[in-house]
């Protein structure tokens, strides 16, 4: 593979492409839960205002907070939803408002599981295996093959709605303990069929989700994924397995891969670029754009990675919570 490394950090702030999507710079607002949607998952004026302020602050691309894709479960109260066509017009208004400032916006879509449920009394909680989650103490129902087929279909329909609302792409959530990340984790996936066991089997549903979405949205519509680089604990998903899975996704046609991990809260505030090594390793073996997120606070955290590796895109969460003009402040650090 022959990818040119851009060594001038000034180009971080210039227009570029993430796959086939033209964006105004290399900086991304990584999906961040706001808790400001209505109880049934509709976006509010408060969320619209927040995204517009980010666009005004020169964020190149906004990834929405995770939007749940089915009416029978909602991982967190007052999170965004994209489970019904009636939601499309509300999102279209947000997309138009963000586009007015030249910023692109991607919808992150998710199916929850046992890590948490906003309304556990009424939720149908599914998982790859009926393993009680050590934090939430929720035990999911082990999914049948019919359940898996249905979930794949729900992801595809959610992506179709996002496209109809005008979003510039979708991001599949395969991180942070939600359903798809549980499938790829040997800690939560103890199945003995074609969806469990070796790395290929555990990642099968993720490839099926990608393929089903691609069939719904067409060949040119951007499909991204956020994925754990490891479970960050013994016996869990390893970096080597992550590289294997991400390479398969790249070969299948995934348009961008955001690298994260499964123990975000364990990283101290002063830590920087938690997942740099995994992201750099991945970028050396695939041509798909790689987005690094986690522990990026200043230009000096980003510049050496950008100048010496094939990782050219950078996501932020906490800095934008504090300051919607974070990108403009970064530029003053040149």
C-alpha positions, -999 to +999 in steps of 0.1 A: +000+000+000+013+034-009-002+063+011+015+097+011+021+111+046+013+148+048+040+163+069+028+199+071+005+203+100-010+234+085-030+212+062-049+199+092-071+230+089-076+227+052-103+211+031-098+174+025-116+142+019-126+114+042-132+087+016-155+102-009-168+129+015-153+164+012-149+180+046-136+214+055-108+201+078-094+171+096-113+176+128-144+156+140-168+160+168-169+124+180-203+111+191-212+125+225-243+117+245-263+149+253-293+135+271-314+163+256-338+144+233-374+139+241-384+107+260-392+090+227-360+100+210-369+131+190-342+158+186-349+190+203-341+227+196-315+224+223-296+197+204-300+216+171-285+247+188-256+227+201-248+213+167-251+247+151-227+262+176-202+234+168-206+242+131-200+279+137-169+269+156-153+253+125-158+216+133-152+199+100-176+170+107-201+164+135-210+128+145-243+129+163-248+112+197-258+076+193-293+071+179-312+039+189-327+020+160-356+000+175-386+009+196-381-020+221-349-008+237-333+025+245-298+023+260-300+056+278-329+079+287-334+110+265-310+098+238-317+103+201-337+078+182-340+069+145-364+039+147-393+054+128-399+074+096-418+101+115-385+113+130-370+122+096-384+157+093-371+168+127-336+156+117-337+173+083-340+206+101-309+200+120-290+188+090-299+219+070-289+242+099-255+225+102-249+225+064-255+263+063-220+266+079-202+242+056-200+214+082-208+178+074-229+157+098-229+120+103-255+100+123-243+074+147-267+044+150-267+019+177-284-012+192-279-014+229-276-044+251-269-053+287-244-025+295-274-003+303-310+005+294-329+037+300-362+020+306-353-015+318-388-023+329-401-022+293-370-030+273-363-062+254-326-067+261-307-088+236-271-100+236-249-125+218-250-147+250-270-146+282-242-133+303-249-110+332-231-077+327-207-071+356-215-034+358-253-031+352-261-066+364-285-070+335-287-104+318-298-102+282-317-128+262-293-148+240-302-138+204-316-164+180-306-163+144-340-147+137-331-119+162-298-114+145-315-111+111-339-086+125-313-064+141-293-063+109-325-052+092-331-025+118-296-011+112-303-009+075-336+009+079-321+034+104-294+042+078-320+047+051-338+071+074-306+090+081-300+093+043-335+105+038-330+132+064-300+145+045-272+132+068-239+130+050-233+094+061-239+070+090-216+056+116-222+021+130-215+020+167-194-011+175-177+002+207-182+009+244-201-023+253-231-019+231-245-049+211-221-051+182-191-046+204-203-074+226-205-097+196-168-091+188-158-096+224-150-131+237-160-118+272-196-115+261-199-138+231-199-174+241-219-187+212-212-220+195-228-212+161-215-192+131-217-160+152-194-171+179-160-187+185-132-174+163-127-138+152-143-143+118-175-157+134-177-131+162-174-103+136-199-118+112-229-097+123-209-065+119-201-074+083-237-083+077-248-049+092-225-031+068-236-051+038-273-046+046-268-008+050-249-007+018-277-023-001-302+003+013-281+034+008-262+027-024-225+024-033-216+061-029-231+069+005-205+071+033-207+043+059-183+047+089-178+026+120-166+033+155-150+002+169-130-009+200-093-014+194-095-039+223-115-046+254-085-033+274-087-063+298-074-098+300-094-124+280-112-097+259-109-085+224-072-081+215-056-055+193-046-082+169-082-093+166-093-057+161-068-053+133-082-084+116-118-073+119-111-037+108-091-050+078-121-071+067-144-041+071-120-020+050-119-047+023-157-048+023-158-011+015-162+007+048-155+044+042-139+054+075-129+036+108-129+055+141-106+038+166-118+037+203-116+013+232-138-002+259-123+013+291-126+050+285-133+059+321-101+042+333-079+066+314-068+095+335-074+131+325-037+138+319-034+108+295-030+116+258-039+097+226-049+065+244-055+045+212-027+060+191-007+028+187-037+007+176-048+034+151-013+038+136-009+000+133-043-002+115-034+028+092-003+009+080-023-020+066-055-004+052-062+024+028-095+033+045-092+066+064-086+061+101-100+085+128-082+086+162-103+096+192-095+097+229-071+119+249-066+146+223-065+180+239-039+202+222-023+205+188+009+190+202-011+158+209-021+156+172+007+171+152+034+143+156+008+116+148-004+135+117+031+142+105+046+108+109+018+083+103-011+075+081-036+087+107-050+119+093-083+125+111-089+133+148-120+131+169-128+150+201-155+148+227-147+164+260-130+195+245-163+203+227-183+199+258-162+227+274-159+249+243-177+247+209-149+269+195-122+244+204-110+240+167-105+278+165-084+276+197-064+248+182-055+269+153-040+296+175-015+270+188+003+268+154 
